[in-house]
Amino acid sequence: MRRPAYVDSKGNKISGDESLKFKTNIYFIIGTILPVIVLGFIGYQIFSNINCNKTYDKIKSASKEYLSSKNKLPSFEGESVDLSIMELYEKRYLSNYETNNTECSGKVKVTKYKDDYVYTLNLTSCNSCTTSKRYGGWSDLKNSYPRGKAIVDVFPYYNYYEVEMGVTDWSNFYDEEELTTTVDKTYNTRIPAERPLPEVPSDVKILGLNTEQRVMYSYQDKTWKWYDIVGNYSEYSSEQPKGYSNKDTNTEKLTEWSEYLYKIPEEKEYRTIQRYTAYKYYYLDENNQKVYYNNGKYSVEADKEKYPYMEPETTTMFRYRDKTWRWYNGQRRNYSNYTSSPKSEYKYKDEELYSLGGNSSWSETSSLNSSNAAYRVEETKTQTRFQVKYELNSLPIFDKPVSRETFLKRIGTTVPKFAKDEGVRVEVSYKFKYRKS
């Protein structure tokens, strides 16, 4: 069979073999070489992106470090400062090695934005990372920060309010135990747990609390029994100690209560025994597991707020206390009634026979002095009262936020200085542009 003949673009005949060879070359280029070129271009772009992003990040961090060392970082929202990138190289905050083996030129604008900074780069000579080579023009103004964009510029807009500062009347004084155990998030301090704070006018901004503390004093007077002679007397004992023949009933004194016991104590004629029903107290943790008080042992008492639950099983526990006396030989002492100071013939104080009087009422003045210090026991407590601070704002001065230039013309000074005036409150909002890819 004869191969068909083909003609080229000039009308010359091409044999079938030559045509097939031509097609094969075209397919080879399209199928093999062109994908390699495309993949190589994509790889170059990815590699270039990585290197340029590293360069940009290094310039940003060096700018912050340098301005911070010079105390030139803007501190008020919307304020900005321009910095020459060459200055970073000259001051050794940046090196060619850190910027892809290239000494870049241009500038960076550092703007205070909320609790952070926006770094607007304009690199005029930085090989493939040069801003004008790498990106197109600027976008339109946006109301929110454009996430994921490498080159962003921020534009502050300002408004302000005239402010009237105010405080409420003082609250009552509160004891420490009447305050919350944790710091209140609104006022950043402990506040009364149940009673309300002073009422504030409506439509105001609460700024915090003024607090005032005072120390209050209360006292108890300690009294003793006093006796007339030293005599031959023993220490306190419930049972007759060896070598002493008589019990002085005027010296009777009770011991402290014993610990709680599982076993009933031995009964004595001078002993008082009490019986109690004991439980195993617990609470439930976040996993609904029981957490026991006192390692799961039976207890007569527990913090019912923390350990509100009890196992149904109970047991009986006991505690006791004993009467004690001084025992003597020979002449018996005469004892006075309980007093703070010796009386006439009763000149010896029995340190073991004492009593505390009732608490006095609380006073802002201490009654403790050198004449009563030997017998007066004073207690103090700190009380706190509160006053709510607030501000009442006027309507905004401008109908809508204005540009920095317009705002500066209105206030006639810098924004940070103007914002220090206690009679005004500056409000800053933002718009953004970004370099198009």
Steps between C-alpha positions, in 0.01 A plus 500: 500500500640843407557751775293819464683818407477823699595856417663761718384863542665593163336218307804273485438134536593327827523132521296314759814402686616862533156612615488230765845598622389866526193407701705280730736789580209731577343243733832447672540872566143536628503184706849506646695824475213746557388342833859510620516871417165567672599302810833678509326837486260399777788371710689825448197700607455289814869528586491874434190538718666319787819706477314832466269424791802417714661828392186697583466333840863571583465867407186528717659340806820707458291818475316425824821410681678814382214741577447338838869545590468871413164540682348608170230235463164679473298449819165658415256330265524623141838669551773398254869552432697462174833322502766470230593139436859607427517627859436146622804377307716791619404442865560124463142398573488344152753323275515397133500138610162546665346661191581238238860620447371837383523845656147631462409868497174681562304564816257343745210682666426362850148577623355428846186289441308393813745286702733435205672672209449510123820508292447654155801416280608694191817334369645702210800276434489141616537285185192285447359612837477863389145608582412650160630187319330252722161668545257712308319812618307557817152369567206720592457589868369212713324519835666188642857380512581301182633172633758311298636806318874569516494878448228680696459870573279629781321835521372622838177696531415701808209630700476623854255562781487757773506309827355575841662301779291404800492293817217362709453541872699266723355163589484364852813341641530123445697238692742280309272197526215698341700542177521254212780247526612570140574821311203642311575525125319831451663686789825302525468470878298315763155649552211443744365149448132565562428868547504722189757768430382863484267563208644680196311716248377324186694512171840552656826314465623351826872563549559316825481544874651727758556314826561620851602282792489543873623291792249420771586393856329279756635356823448240771636533849671198650433424869657259747441360844749642749610335829651604828780250578732285296450185705586146396295449181521255209447551128150435366388138511170312479619234741685544829872527423749317715612700800195729521214427736235765436302627197434872472153520342536876451757429226275282283582528127383306192741355247456562125282252312687194376525398134209302358538129578350185352518320835305619802739643763520352847235648724624705796311695767676818391458433124232625259451285188311608188374275219467605134380349175785508248480486119723468198469839324576554130442714193479408129778618268466598132500129406223429752748311717481514880771698680496427874576723794768378742612225258165324527510457878192551714470858623266684733559837332589615147467804276142439385531748213799318351395147603118509475440123468515217757512125462195331661715286731583662835696424813509636855794709614586639844686780667551593864638754742595476864474712812837576661610658826806608687584277796676619816653424840480716804330840493237557232512810284226757488399592143338821377236528229615550143662845462758661272710644783595378851278605789635583847622172654458296179834585344591176317352423157403145404596498130293186437175645633411766247199614304441730204224759529255582225600691188463874506323675214714587198664841501726696266727576797722254680451485878822308564757687707781438746268489800277220365743313273553230764140380483337647188486293179429713195363378169507697174317472172526691173186636339464637147251732338454571131428785265426435131691711244331564166510723196211653312578571134348767279385417149797452261638836386519395133204344322735224387869422558738730310846458353812575699561825311150632571521396863836672557367824352208486747696426818808717426745261667619139478254219562687353802512842672134565427400156632663577837232762568266344758211692348509317168498142381660422160361215291710348222371286213682371195483436128748296297655457158714215371732444204335289234678184393 
